[in-house]
Amino acid sequence: MTDRVRTVLSGLDGIRSEIEDLYKDLHRHPELGLREHRTAKKASQALQACGYEVTEGIGGTGVIAVLAYGDGDGDGQTVMARADMDALPVREQTGLPYASTVTVTSPDGNEQPVMHACGHDVHVACLIGCARLMALAKGAWRGTFVALFQPSEENGDGADAMIDDGLTAKAPRPDVVLAQHVLPYPAGYVGTRSGPFLSAADNLRITVHGRGGHGSMPQAAVDPVVMAAMIVVRLQTIVSRELAATTPAVVTVSSIHSGSGANVIPDSAVIQLNVRTYDGATRNQVLQAIERIVKAECDASRSPKAPEIERTASFPPTVNDEAPTRRVAEAFAAHFGDDAHTIDLQTASEDMSAIPGAFGAPFTYWGIGGIDPDLYAQAAKNGTIAKDLPVNHSPTFAPVIQPTLDTGVRAMTVAALAWLGK
């Protein structure tokens, strides 16, 4: 550990309890994408109080906070550190004393539970902790530190919303952009990976058309339920039969809706699916295969109308730049020792890479663990990690507070200081 890192991190003991309380507060009060008004205000107030120049309301609820220090006015390099703020429409089942009981009204008028089921509350708390440490020890570094709090990552539109609202004119251009995500690894773990890390994601809604009729007279109808069923089965062959075994991809059908009565053949069926890939060629191949299969099955079923295939959401792949990833990996190895690892490919997806893309800046994105280390070790011993440990988006997902928060604060601080020299 360098003297610079030791000096900045020396303030962690003094703010640890406040960061833990902040995390519990954020977890108890989750907000859905583009509604993160309370969360954004918490971040804004915390960083204004320690000397940051704060701009609120970028892309709706996005926040940037800038702190410059050096011989001149912020001379040296500029580091941007990003955290996402939004929660998910999930009913919490963790049983924690600070569990969310929040509900909101959905666009269709129904009650919708809300939970931080993906760990974005961890990200916000850790970035605020890092930003506070940087402010407490300004004399130990030189340059410009930018903390960015992004809305609506889960919907895939938060980064673009900030960019469309003039982010690149409102924040200094970074020399590097940093981000992290809590994942179902043991708490204390940090993992970096150069090149492809998170997958691209495409959500599709497919509507197939039949001809309705009486359930007792199927010969007079064209059944879209059977059509949809055949499509679902055939889609499973894309990864297993059209891609090489060494090419990672996922095609998941998550929803089928059709009909309203037991004796009525409906007019249409709607299929929703999610596609995960890691490079442009595979992405195009899978999407083209889906279109081919859907159209062919509709033709085979005598569909009276062409199917409708809509892409409802897309996330770019997260492909870490080699040079900054290597620098962060070396800094983590020096600081975390055996807890620093090379992380596996992840099938989750992110829109964060749009932000460095807008600035023309390199970036690196890493993972930290959030599972109780003893529970993880026992599950690993039993070979039941996938069965016994909750993953992101589960109603029982809740990272242990420590050492998760300490690790996240330290990781972001150590990474930033790899650029912010003295």
C-alpha positions as CSV (number, residue, x, y, z in Angstrom):
1,M,0.0,0.0,0.0
2,T,1.4,3.4,-1.0
3,D,1.6,6.2,1.5
4,R,-1.0,8.1,-0.6
5,V,-3.5,5.3,-0.4
6,R,-2.8,4.8,3.3
7,T,-3.4,8.5,4.1
8,V,-6.7,8.7,2.2
9,L,-8.0,5.4,3.7
10,S,-7.0,6.4,7.2
11,G,-10.3,8.4,7.4
12,L,-12.5,5.3,6.8
13,D,-12.7,4.4,10.5
14,G,-14.2,7.8,11.2
15,I,-17.0,7.6,8.6
16,R,-17.7,3.9,8.6
17,S,-20.8,4.0,10.9
18,E,-22.2,6.9,8.9
19,I,-21.8,5.0,5.6
20,E,-23.5,1.9,7.1
21,D,-26.4,4.1,8.3
22,L,-26.7,5.7,4.9
23,Y,-26.7,2.2,3.3
24,K,-29.5,1.0,5.6
25,D,-31.5,4.2,4.8
26,L,-31.1,3.8,1.1
27,H,-32.1,0.1,1.3
28,R,-35.2,1.0,3.3
29,H,-36.2,3.7,0.8
30,P,-35.7,2.3,-2.7
31,E,-36.8,4.2,-5.8
32,L,-37.5,3.0,-9.4
33,G,-35.7,4.4,-12.4
34,L,-36.0,8.1,-13.1
35,R,-37.8,8.5,-9.8
36,E,-34.7,8.5,-7.6
37,H,-35.3,12.0,-6.2
38,R,-34.7,11.1,-2.6
39,T,-31.6,9.1,-3.3
40,A,-30.2,11.8,-5.6
41,K,-30.8,14.4,-2.9
42,K,-29.0,12.3,-0.3
43,A,-25.9,12.0,-2.6
44,S,-26.1,15.7,-3.4
45,Q,-26.3,16.9,0.2
46,A,-23.6,14.5,1.4
47,L,-21.1,15.8,-1.2
48,Q,-22.0,19.4,-1.0
49,A,-21.3,19.2,2.7
50,C,-17.7,18.2,2.1
51,G,-16.9,20.8,-0.6
52,Y,-17.9,19.3,-3.9
53,E,-19.4,21.4,-6.7
54,V,-22.7,19.6,-7.3
55,T,-25.0,19.6,-10.4
56,E,-28.4,18.0,-9.9
57,G,-31.2,16.9,-12.2
58,I,-29.1,15.7,-15.2
59,G,-31.3,13.4,-17.3
60,G,-34.0,13.8,-14.7
61,T,-32.4,12.7,-11.4
62,G,-28.7,12.2,-12.3
63,V,-26.1,14.0,-10.1
64,I,-22.4,14.9,-10.7
65,A,-20.1,16.1,-7.9
66,V,-16.7,17.6,-8.8
67,L,-13.7,18.1,-6.5
68,A,-10.4,19.5,-7.8
69,Y,-7.2,19.7,-6.0
70,G,-3.6,20.5,-7.0
71,D,-0.9,23.1,-7.4
72,G,-3.2,24.9,-9.8
73,D,-6.9,24.6,-10.1
74,G,-7.3,20.8,-10.4
75,D,-4.2,20.2,-12.5
76,G,-3.4,16.6,-13.0
77,Q,-5.7,13.8,-14.3
78,T,-9.5,13.6,-14.0
79,V,-11.2,10.4,-12.6
80,M,-14.9,9.9,-13.0
81,A,-16.4,7.3,-10.6
82,R,-20.0,6.1,-11.4
83,A,-22.7,4.5,-9.2
84,D,-26.3,3.6,-10.3
85,M,-29.2,4.5,-8.0
86,D,-32.4,2.8,-9.1
87,A,-34.2,-0.2,-7.5
88,L,-36.5,-2.9,-8.9
89,P,-40.2,-3.7,-8.8
90,V,-39.6,-6.7,-6.4
91,R,-41.2,-7.4,-3.0
92,E,-38.5,-7.8,-0.4
93,Q,-38.3,-11.1,1.5
94,T,-35.0,-10.8,3.3
95,G,-36.5,-10.3,6.8
96,L,-33.9,-7.6,7.6
97,P,-34.8,-4.9,10.1
98,Y,-34.1,-2.3,7.4
99,A,-36.0,-4.2,4.7
100,S,-38.0,-2.2,2.2
101,T,-41.8,-2.0,2.6
102,V,-42.1,0.6,-0.2
103,T,-44.9,0.3,-2.7
104,V,-45.7,2.6,-5.6
105,T,-48.5,2.8,-8.1
106,S,-47.6,1.3,-11.5
107,P,-48.6,2.9,-14.8
108,D,-51.6,0.5,-15.0
109,G,-52.8,1.6,-11.6
110,N,-51.7,-1.5,-9.6
111,E,-49.7,-1.5,-6.4
112,Q,-46.0,-2.3,-7.1
113,P,-43.5,-3.2,-4.4
114,V,-40.0,-1.8,-4.7
115,M,-36.7,-3.2,-3.4
116,H,-33.0,-2.7,-3.9
117,A,-32.6,-6.2,-5.1
118,C,-29.5,-5.5,-7.3
119,G,-27.2,-3.7,-4.8
120,H,-27.4,-0.2,-6.2
121,D,-27.8,1.0,-2.7
122,V,-24.3,-0.5,-2.0
123,H,-22.9,1.3,-5.0
124,V,-24.3,4.7,-3.9
125,A,-23.1,4.3,-0.3
126,C,-19.6,3.2,-1.4
127,L,-19.2,6.1,-3.9
128,I,-20.3,8.6,-1.2
129,G,-17.8,7.0,1.2
130,C,-15.0,7.2,-1.4
131,A,-15.9,10.8,-2.3
132,R,-15.8,11.8,1.4
133,L,-12.4,10.2,1.9
134,M,-11.1,12.0,-1.0
135,A,-12.3,15.3,0.4
136,L,-10.9,14.6,3.9
137,A,-7.4,14.0,2.5
138,K,-7.1,16.4,-0.3
139,G,-3.5,17.1,0.5
140,A,-2.6,13.5,-0.4
141,W,-3.6,13.6,-4.1
142,R,-3.8,15.9,-7.1
143,G,-6.2,16.2,-9.9
144,T,-10.0,16.2,-10.3
145,F,-12.4,13.6,-8.8
146,V,-15.9,13.4,-10.3
147,A,-18.6,11.3,-8.6
148,L,-21.5,10.5,-10.9
149,F,-24.8,9.1,-9.7
150,Q,-26.8,7.6,-12.6
151,P,-30.5,7.0,-12.7
152,S,-32.4,4.2,-14.4
153,E,-29.7,1.6,-15.1
154,E,-32.2,-1.3,-14.8
155,N,-34.3,0.2,-17.7
156,G,-31.2,0.8,-19.8
157,D,-32.0,4.4,-20.4
158,G,-30.4,6.3,-17.5
159,A,-26.9,6.8,-19.1
160,D,-28.4,8.0,-22.3
161,A,-30.7,10.3,-20.4
162,M,-27.8,12.0,-18.8
163,I,-25.9,12.2,-22.0
164,D,-28.8,13.7,-23.9
165,D,-29.2,16.3,-21.2
166,G,-25.7,17.6,-21.8
167,L,-23.6,15.6,-19.4
168,T,-20.4,16.1,-21.5
169,A,-20.8,19.8,-21.2
170,K,-21.6,19.8,-17.5
171,A,-18.7,17.5,-16.3
172,P,-15.0,17.7,-17.0
173,R,-13.8,15.2,-19.5
174,P,-12.3,12.2,-17.6
175,D,-9.0,10.5,-18.3
176,V,-10.7,7.3,-17.0
177,V,-14.2,6.2,-15.9
178,L,-14.5,3.7,-13.0
179,A,-17.5,1.6,-11.9
180,Q,-18.2,-1.4,-9.7
181,H,-21.0,-3.8,-9.0
182,V,-21.8,-6.0,-6.0
183,L,-22.2,-9.6,-7.1
184,P,-22.8,-13.0,-5.4
185,Y,-19.2,-13.6,-4.5
186,P,-17.9,-13.7,-0.9
187,A,-17.7,-10.3,0.8
188,G,-14.2,-9.0,0.7
189,Y,-13.6,-10.3,-2.8
190,V,-12.7,-7.9,-5.7
191,G,-12.5,-9.1,-9.3
192,T,-11.2,-7.4,-12.4
193,R,-11.4,-8.6,-16.0
194,S,-9.9,-7.1,-19.2
195,G,-11.9,-7.1,-22.4
196,P,-15.5,-8.5,-22.4
197,F,-17.0,-8.6,-18.9
198,L,-20.7,-8.0,-19.0
199,S,-22.9,-9.2,-21.8
200,A,-25.0,-7.2,-24.3
201,A,-28.7,-7.7,-23.7
202,D,-31.7,-7.4,-26.0
203,N,-35.3,-7.7,-24.8
204,L,-37.7,-8.7,-27.6
205,R,-41.5,-8.7,-27.7
206,I,-42.9,-11.1,-30.4
207,T,-46.6,-11.0,-31.4
208,V,-47.8,-14.0,-33.5
209,H,-51.2,-13.9,-35.1
210,G,-53.7,-16.7,-35.5
211,R,-57.4,-16.9,-36.3
212,G,-59.7,-17.3,-33.3
213,G,-62.4,-19.8,-32.9
214,H,-64.2,-22.3,-30.7
215,G,-62.0,-24.7,-28.7
216,S,-64.1,-27.6,-30.0
217,M,-63.5,-26.8,-33.6
218,P,-59.7,-26.2,-34.0
219,Q,-59.9,-27.1,-37.7
220,A,-61.6,-23.7,-38.3
221,A,-59.0,-21.7,-36.5
222,V,-55.2,-21.0,-36.6
223,D,-54.0,-21.6,-33.0
224,P,-51.4,-19.0,-31.9
225,V,-50.9,-20.8,-28.6
226,V,-49.5,-23.9,-30.4
227,M,-47.6,-21.5,-32.7
228,A,-46.0,-19.8,-29.7
229,A,-45.2,-23.1,-28.1
230,M,-43.4,-24.4,-31.2
231,I,-41.4,-21.1,-31.4
232,V,-40.3,-21.4,-27.7
233,V,-39.1,-24.9,-28.2
234,R,-37.3,-24.1,-31.4
235,L,-35.6,-21.0,-29.9
236,Q,-33.8,-23.3,-27.5
237,T,-31.8,-24.7,-30.4
238,I,-30.1,-21.5,-31.3
239,V,-27.4,-21.7,-28.6
240,S,-27.2,-25.5,-28.5
241,R,-27.1,-26.1,-32.2
242,E,-26.2,-22.9,-34.1
243,L,-23.3,-21.5,-31.9
244,A,-20.0,-23.1,-31.1
245,A,-19.8,-24.7,-27.7
246,T,-17.1,-22.1,-26.9
247,T,-19.3,-19.1,-27.8
248,P,-21.2,-17.9,-24.7
249,A,-24.8,-16.7,-25.2
250,V,-28.2,-17.0,-23.5
251,V,-31.7,-17.0,-25.0
252,T,-34.4,-16.9,-22.3
253,V,-38.1,-16.9,-22.9
254,S,-39.6,-15.2,-19.9
255,S,-43.2,-14.6,-20.7
256,I,-46.0,-16.0,-22.9
257,H,-49.5,-14.4,-22.9
258,S,-52.5,-15.6,-24.9
259,G,-56.2,-16.1,-24.6
260,S,-58.7,-15.7,-21.8
261,G,-61.0,-18.7,-21.8
262,A,-60.6,-22.5,-21.7
263,N,-62.8,-23.1,-24.7
264,V,-61.7,-20.1,-26.9
265,I,-58.8,-20.2,-29.3
266,P,-57.4,-16.7,-29.3
267,D,-56.4,-14.4,-32.2
268,S,-52.8,-13.8,-31.0
269,A,-50.0,-14.7,-28.6
270,V,-47.2,-12.5,-27.2
271,I,-43.8,-13.9,-26.3
272,Q,-41.2,-11.9,-24.5
273,L,-37.6,-13.0,-24.4
274,N,-34.1,-11.9,-23.4
275,V,-30.9,-12.4,-25.3
276,R,-27.3,-12.2,-23.9
277,T,-24.2,-12.1,-26.0
278,Y,-20.7,-10.8,-25.8
279,D,-19.7,-9.6,-29.2
280,G,-21.4,-8.0,-32.2
281,A,-21.1,-11.0,-34.6
282,T,-22.8,-13.4,-32.1
283,R,-25.4,-10.8,-31.3
284,N,-26.4,-10.4,-34.9
285,Q,-26.3,-14.1,-35.5
286,V,-28.7,-14.8,-32.6
287,L,-31.1,-12.0,-33.4
288,Q,-31.3,-13.1,-37.0
289,A,-31.9,-16.7,-36.0
290,I,-34.8,-15.6,-33.8
291,E,-36.4,-13.7,-36.6
292,R,-35.9,-16.6,-39.0
293,I,-37.4,-19.2,-36.6
294,V,-40.4,-17.0,-35.7
295,K,-41.2,-16.3,-39.4
296,A,-40.8,-19.9,-40.4
297,E,-43.0,-21.3,-37.6
298,C,-45.7,-18.7,-38.5
299,D,-45.5,-19.8,-42.1
300,A,-45.7,-23.5,-41.1
301,S,-48.7,-22.8,-39.0
302,R,-50.6,-20.9,-41.7
303,S,-50.5,-17.6,-39.8
304,P,-52.8,-15.1,-41.6
305,K,-50.5,-12.2,-40.7
306,A,-46.8,-11.7,-40.4
307,P,-45.4,-11.7,-36.9
308,E,-44.3,-8.5,-35.2
309,I,-40.8,-8.5,-33.6
310,E,-40.0,-5.5,-31.4
311,R,-36.8,-4.8,-29.6
312,T,-38.1,-3.2,-26.3
313,A,-34.7,-2.6,-24.7
314,S,-31.0,-3.0,-25.4
315,F,-27.8,-2.8,-23.4
316,P,-24.4,-2.6,-24.9
317,P,-21.7,-5.1,-23.9
318,T,-19.3,-3.9,-21.2
319,V,-15.9,-4.4,-22.6
320,N,-13.1,-3.2,-20.3
321,D,-10.2,-1.3,-21.8
322,E,-7.0,-3.2,-21.2
323,A,-4.7,-0.4,-19.9
324,P,-6.9,1.0,-17.1
325,T,-8.0,-2.5,-16.2
326,R,-4.4,-3.6,-15.8
327,R,-3.6,-0.5,-13.7
328,V,-6.6,-1.1,-11.4
329,A,-5.8,-4.9,-11.1
330,E,-2.2,-4.0,-10.1
331,A,-3.5,-1.5,-7.5
332,F,-6.0,-4.1,-6.1
333,A,-3.3,-6.8,-5.9
334,A,-1.1,-4.4,-3.9
335,H,-3.9,-3.4,-1.6
336,F,-6.2,-6.5,-1.3
337,G,-3.6,-9.2,-1.7
338,D,-5.2,-12.7,-2.0
339,D,-8.7,-11.1,-2.1
340,A,-8.0,-9.6,-5.5
341,H,-8.9,-12.0,-8.4
342,T,-9.6,-12.2,-12.1
343,I,-13.4,-12.5,-12.3
344,D,-15.3,-14.7,-14.7
345,L,-17.5,-13.4,-17.6
346,Q,-20.9,-12.2,-16.2
347,T,-24.2,-12.6,-18.0
348,A,-25.6,-9.4,-16.4
349,S,-25.8,-6.3,-18.5
350,E,-25.1,-2.6,-18.0
351,D,-25.6,0.8,-19.8
352,M,-22.6,2.4,-18.0
353,S,-20.3,2.1,-21.0
354,A,-22.4,4.8,-22.8
355,I,-20.9,7.4,-20.4
356,P,-17.2,6.9,-21.2
357,G,-18.2,6.4,-24.8
358,A,-19.8,9.9,-24.9
359,F,-16.6,11.4,-23.5
360,G,-14.3,9.3,-25.6
361,A,-12.6,8.0,-22.4
362,P,-11.4,4.6,-21.5
363,F,-13.0,2.7,-18.6
364,T,-12.8,-0.3,-16.4
365,Y,-15.6,-2.0,-14.4
366,W,-15.1,-4.6,-11.7
367,G,-17.0,-6.7,-9.3
368,I,-17.0,-6.9,-5.5
369,G,-18.5,-9.7,-3.3
370,G,-21.5,-9.3,-1.0
371,I,-22.3,-12.8,0.3
372,D,-21.4,-13.8,3.9
373,P,-18.0,-15.5,3.5
374,D,-18.8,-18.4,5.8
375,L,-22.1,-19.1,3.9
376,Y,-20.3,-18.9,0.6
377,A,-17.6,-21.2,1.7
378,Q,-20.1,-23.8,3.0
379,A,-22.1,-23.6,-0.2
380,A,-18.9,-24.0,-2.3
381,K,-17.9,-27.0,-0.1
382,N,-21.4,-28.6,-0.7
383,G,-21.4,-27.7,-4.4
384,T,-24.7,-25.8,-3.9
385,I,-23.7,-22.2,-4.7
386,A,-26.4,-21.8,-7.4
387,K,-29.0,-23.4,-5.2
388,D,-28.3,-21.9,-1.8
389,L,-27.1,-18.4,-2.4
390,P,-29.4,-15.5,-3.6
391,V,-28.3,-13.7,-6.7
392,N,-29.0,-10.1,-7.9
393,H,-32.7,-9.5,-8.6
394,S,-33.8,-12.1,-6.1
395,P,-36.3,-11.0,-3.4
396,T,-33.8,-12.4,-0.8
397,F,-30.7,-10.7,-2.2
398,A,-29.2,-8.4,0.5
399,P,-25.4,-8.1,0.7
400,V,-23.9,-8.3,4.2
401,I,-23.1,-4.8,5.4
402,Q,-19.5,-5.7,6.3
403,P,-17.0,-6.3,4.8
404,T,-19.0,-5.4,1.7
405,L,-19.2,-1.6,2.3
406,D,-15.6,-1.3,3.4
407,T,-14.5,-3.3,0.4
408,G,-16.5,-1.1,-2.0
409,V,-15.2,2.1,-0.5
410,R,-11.6,0.9,-0.5
411,A,-11.8,-0.5,-4.0
412,M,-13.1,2.7,-5.5
413,T,-10.6,4.8,-3.6
414,V,-7.6,2.7,-4.4
415,A,-8.6,2.6,-8.1
416,A,-9.1,6.4,-8.2
417,L,-5.7,7.0,-6.6
418,A,-4.0,5.0,-9.3
419,W,-4.6,8.1,-11.4
420,L,-4.7,10.9,-8.9
421,G,-1.1,11.3,-8.1
422,K,0.7,13.7,-5.8
